[in-house]
Amino acid sequence: MADVVAVLERFIELVPEKLMDGYLVKLGEFGTSRIGFSCEGQETANKVSAKVLTDVRINFRPGKAIRSNLKLTKFEKLN
């Protein structure tokens, strides 16, 4: 169990570092994560800078198996 905890702790350290360095983080069949952002539009390239970013987020794209299972999901209204 300690080995699993150690791997997860390192994973939690490493993934944000790699994302912030601009890498896609591929987690095999589980899916892929990348950084996404929103920004204010600028009239010229010279006006573009980190200051115009309005939102930074992690985008996760699930792997094929997860997407397939999501298609089988049924929803029902609860009272």
N, C-alpha and C positions, 0 to 999 in steps of 0.2 A: 504493500500500500504506500509506503514511503517513496518508492520509485515513481509511482503514478503522481503523487503530490509534487515531487520535484520536477517532473516533466511539465505538469500544468503550471507551476510557478514560473518556470523558464519560458513557457509559451506566452504567458501573460506579460512578461518583460519584452520578449523578442518581437511579437506581432506588432505592437504599436511603434516600435523603433523602425521596423521595415516599412510599415505603412507611411510613416512620416518621411522616410527616405525616398518615397515615391514608388516603391515596389508593389506589385500585386502579390498578395499572400494566397497561395494555392494550398488548400487543405485536402487534397486528394478528392475522393468521392463526396466529401462533405460540402465543399463549395469554395468560392473565391471571394476575397475581400479586397477592397481598394479604397483610397481616399477620394471623396467627392467634395465639391465646394460650390457655393453660389457667390456671385459678386455683382457689384454695381457696374453697369455698362460704362465704358469710357469712349470718348470721341477719337482718341489717338492712342497708339501703342505707348507713347512716352508717358501717358497718364496712368498706365497700368502698374499697380504695385500691390504688395500684400495688404496695404491699408484699405483697399476697396473690397476685400473679402468680407462677406456678410454672414457666412455659415460654412463650417467645415464638418463633415460627417464621414462615417464609415459606411460604404455601400457593400452589402453582402449579396452574392448571387449563389443560391443553393445549387448543389450538384444535381445530376440527373435523377438519382434515386429519390431525393427529397422532393424535387419538382413532380415526379411521377406520383408519389404518394399524396401530394397536395391535390392533384387532380381527382383523386378518389375520395377526398374529404367531403362529407355531407354536413350541411348546417341545418339546424332547426331552431325555431324560436322557443325560448323558455318563458313560461308564465311566472 
